[in-house]
Structures are given as C-alpha cells and as structure tokens.
Amino acid sequence: MATVVQQLLVLYIFIFLGWFFGKRKPALTKQGGLLSFLLVNLFLPAKVFRTFSRYCTPEYLQQHGGMLLASCCFLLSFIVGSKLLAKRLTPKHHEQNVYHYSMTISNYAYMGYSLAEVLFGEMGLMNLIFFCIPFALYTNTFGFAALTGQGTSLKRLVNTMSVAIVAGVAFGLSGVVLPGVFNDVLASASACAGPLSMVFGGLTLAVFPLKEMFNHKVSYLIAAIRLLCIPALVWGVCTLLRLPHILPSAVLMACMPCGLNAVAFCSLGGQDCKGAVRLAMLTHLGSLLTLPFWLSILP
C-alpha cells in the first residue's frame, strides 16, 4: 500500500504543478495543445511501440488472446449502459455525448500506463496496453466523432497510436532487435510520457475557475459511477467468471478517472468543454481516495 500511495503522490504532484502553472500564467494553458500533440504523436506511441516490440511474442498472443474478447465485451456493455443513462440525465445532445464518453473511456493511457509500469513492471504495462486496444479504437472513431460533432471516419483508425501498435506487434513477432541507439531514443521518449501526461492534465484542469467545477450535481453522480460503480462491476465480473489473468488490467483500466481526451476533442470541434473539464476535475480529485483502494486489492 505504501508503494501505491507514493506513486500516486508522484503523479498528482505533477498534476498539481501543471494546474498551478496554468493558474499563475493562464497563457500557458494554450500550450496544452502542444503537449497533447507531443504525447499523442511521440511519447505515448514510443512507449507503446517499445513495449509491444519487446513482449508481443507468439506465446504471448496465444496465452493472452482472450483478453481482447473480454475487453470488447466490457466496452460494449459500457457503451450501451452509459448511453442509456446519459439520456436520462440530460436532454441536451452534446451533454449526453460528454457523459457517455466519460463513463465509457477512462484515463487509462495518460495515468494508467504510468501506474501499470511502476507498480507491475513492463509486463503489467504490456497487459494493460493490450487489453485497452478496443478502447483506443473506439476513442479515435466513435468517441472522437461524438465529441467533435464530426462524422465517423475509418480514416481515424490510422493514427500514430494504431501505427505504433501494429509496428510493435510486427517487430515483436519477427524477433528483430533494434539497434542500441534506437532503443535509447525509445526509452527516453517513453520516460517522458508519464510526467508530461500529468502536467498536461493539470494545465487542462486550470482552464476554468474552481468554483465552476463543484456546483453541478449530475457531475458528482457520474464521478461516483466512474470511480466506484464501474470498477466494482468489472472486479465482480472477473471474480465471478474466474478470470484472474484479466482482472488486474481490466480493473486498472476501469478505476482510472475520466479520460482527458474528452476535453481535447470538445475543444477541437469547437464544442462546449466545461462539462468535460468538470468531470475530469472531480474524478481526478476523487481518485485520490478511490485509487489506493482499487490498486490495493489487485493480485
């Protein structure tokens, strides 16, 4: 437990620093787009490619192939359940999309990857990335379309993250070893992903005044669903069906706060992003209490 709390404190200190700098110098929040671009197109893909190229072997796929089926089942249940609930919570179409996305997609990449690697090692990171592939595909297609107001396009499937996954799998299965200098570049880029992800999160949360983040009752309900109900459901299903090899990655994905991409996607589409920021703020603060519990019961 002490290790879990310590690593969470490290991540939240970076979030606080991003928020603090954003509040002290509001102009810095405009640099969030640059940080987001670097994370999405360089640092996170480097981490994903490096992990897959090292651990995605034929034996791994044979032993863990069922994780993708389980992930798809969880994703489908989240999509259906969150859509039905969002329609009950608000009549506004855009708010429905924000609520639906926030209950379906967690911050499994920016925060989850960092925690998985520190707490469970590179194989734990590999399992989480592999399990979350369907969630990543949904994020960049239907999730992006809903929050930006743009149509769904299969072209969105071709992005730096999907290319990193495919290339990493290809290198892993082929057994090709990259030259040392490339490994060093990938290792350095991967090391930047965690701290910069948290700083970006802090800058994102600094956009709006704090008093506007805590005066919306529905947001508290969604935060409770995101931080308590969904991970409890996932833990219960994995335990009931006796899926111990899937449980750590599934629960780790499920117990993360709301995904920060909701804010980025709304901004890209010129949509109101206040609701997405509010949910991100509430769930990241609330996860200070809930994450230690969920991480402590993981095998």
N, C-alpha and C positions, 0 to 999 in steps of 0.2 A: 504493500500500500504506500509506503514512504516513497518508493521509486516512482509510482504512478503520480502522486501528488507533486513530487519535484519536477517531473517532466511537464505536467500540466502548468505549473507555475512558470516554467521557462517559456512555454508557448504564449501564455496570457500576458507575460511581461512584454513580449514583442507586440502583441495586440495593443496593449496599453500605450506603448511607445508610439505606434502608428497613430492611435487616436489622439494622444497628447500633442504630437507634432502637427496633426491636422487641425486641432483646435487652436493651437498657438499661431500657426501660419496657415490660414484657410487656403491660400494659393497652392499649398502642397497637395491638397485633395485632388486637384486637377491632374497631378502626376499619377493618380491611381490607374489611369488608362495605360500609362507606360509600364507600370509594374505588372498590371494584368496581362499586357501583351508579352512581356518577358516570361512570366510564369507559364502562360498557355502555350507559347511558341518555342521556349527554350528550356527553362529549368525543369518543369514537370515532365515534358517529353523526354528529357535527358535521363531523369530518374526512372521513368517507365521503361525506356529502351535498355538502359543498363541492367535493370532488374530482370527483364524478360530474356535478354541475351545470355545471362548467366544461369538462370534457373529454369527456363522453359524447355525442358528436355522431353523426349518421347515418354519416358517413365512418369514425368510429372503430369503430362496430359492424360495419360492412362489412369493415374491414381486420382486426379482431381477434376476430370471432365464433368462429373456430376454437379460440381459447384455452379457451372453456368446454367444448368437446368433449374437448380434451386433458386439462383439469382433471378432468372426470368419469372419464376412463379411469384417470388416476393414482389418484384417490380410490378407485375400485372395486378396483384392484389392492392398495392399502394395506389396505383393509378385509378383503379375503379373506386376504391374506398374514399380517396381524397377528393375525387371529382364529385361524388355524391354528397359528401359532407360540405364541400365548398359552396355548392348550390344552395344549401340550407342556411349557410352563414351570411351570405350577401347576395343581393340581386344584381350587383354590378359585375359585368363580364370580366373586366380586367382584374378586379379584386379576386374573383373566382380563380382566375389563372394563377395569380400570385399565391393564393392559399394552396391551391392544388400542387403547384410546383414545390412549395416549401415543405409540404407534408410528404412529398414523394422523393425529393432529392435532398440529401444531407450534404454537409461539408466533408464528405469522405475523402476528397483529394487534398485540398489545402491543409486541413488539420489531420485528417485520418491517416494519410500516408506518413506524416511525420511521427505520429504516435505509434503507428504499427512498426515502423523501422526501429524506433528507440526501445520500445517495450518488448517486441517479439523478434527482432532481428530482421535480416534481409529476406528470410523465407516467409516471415509473417507479413512483410510488405508485399512480397510476391503474391501471396494468397489473397490479400485484400484487393490488389490491383486486378487480379484475375477474376475474382468474384464480382467486382464492380463494372466489368466490361459492358453488360447490358444497360446499366445505369448511365454510363458515359455515352453510349449510343443514343439513348433516349434524350439525354440532356442536350445534345448537339443537333437534334432534329425536332421532335415534337415540343420539347421544353423551350428551345430557342424560338420556335415559331409562335408559340402561345404568348410568350412574354414580350416579344418584339412587335407582335401584330403582323408579322410577315408570314407568307405561306411556307408550308413544309417542303423542303427540297432534299432529295437524296444526295445532292452535292455536299450538304453539310456533313455527311458521313466521312468525307475525305478532309481530314484536318490533321494538324500536327500530332495530336494525341493518338488518333487511329493509325496514322503512319508509323508512329513510334511503336505501337503495339505490334503491328504486322511485321515491321522490320526486326523488332526484338525477338519475336517468335521465330522468324526465319533464321536469324543468327543463332538462336538457342538450339533449334532443331538440327542445324547444319554442323554445329560444333566448331564453327570458325571462331578463332580467338583474335580479338582486335589488338593492334599494336599498342605498346605501352603508353605512348603519348595520347592516343585517343581515349584510353581508359582513364588517364589522368584528367583529361578535359571533362569527360562524363562524370567522374567522381566529384570534381569541383563544382560543376553545374548542379549536380544532384544535391550537394551540401547547401547550396544557396536556396533551394526550393522551400524548405521549412521556414526559416526566419523571414524571408521575403513574403511568403504567403500570409504569415501572421501580421506583418507590418501593413500589407495591402488590406487585410481585414480591418485593422484599426483605422486606416485612412478612410475606408468605405463607411465605417460607422460614425465618423466625425462629420459627415456631411450635414446632418440635421441637428437642431438643438435637442439636448437631452430631454427636456420637458415634453417634447412632442413624441417621445419614444415610449412613454409609460402611461398614456391616457386612453388606451384602446382595449376594451375588454375582450374582444374576439381574439386579439393577438395573444393574450395570455392563455386562452383555450388552445390555440394552435401550438403555442410553445409547449404546453403540457403534453399534447399529443405527440409532438416531435421528440421530446426528451424523455418521456415516461412510457406512454402507451405503445408507440411503435417498437422501441427496443424490447419491451416486455413481451409483445406479441411475437417478435422474431425469436427471442430466447425461448419462449414457451413452445413454439412450433419445432424448433431444432431439438429441444429436450424431449418433447413428446415423440417425435419421429426418430429419435436416437441418431442424430447427425452430428457427432462430436467433432468431425473434421471440418464441418461447415460453420459450426456455431461461433467460433472466435471472429472470423471475418464478417459473418452476417450481423452479429451484434455490434461489432465495432463500426460497421457502416451505419447501422440503424441508430446508434446512440449519439452520433455527431449532431451539432447544431444545424440550423438551416443553411443551405448552400448559398455562398456569396454570389454565385453566378446569377441568381435572381435579380440582384441589384444591377449587375453589369448588363444583362440582357434588356431589362427595362430601360436603362439609360440609352443603350444602342438604338432601341426602337422609338425613342422619344416619348416613352410612356411614364406615367407617374411611378416613381420608385420608392416613395415614402413608406408604403406598406411593406415592401421587401426589406428596406433598411430597418424598420421597426422589428420585424420578426427576427432578422439577423442579430440585432442588438439584444433582444430579450432572450433568445436561445443561447447566444454565446455567454451571456451573463449567467443564465440558469444552469448551463452545463458545468459551471464551476462546482456546483453541488451534485449534479447527477453523474457526470463522467467518472469521478472516483469510484462511485458505487458500481456502475456497469463494468468498468475495467477491472475492478477487484474480484468479480465473480467469473471472469473469463478463465478457462482452463489454461 
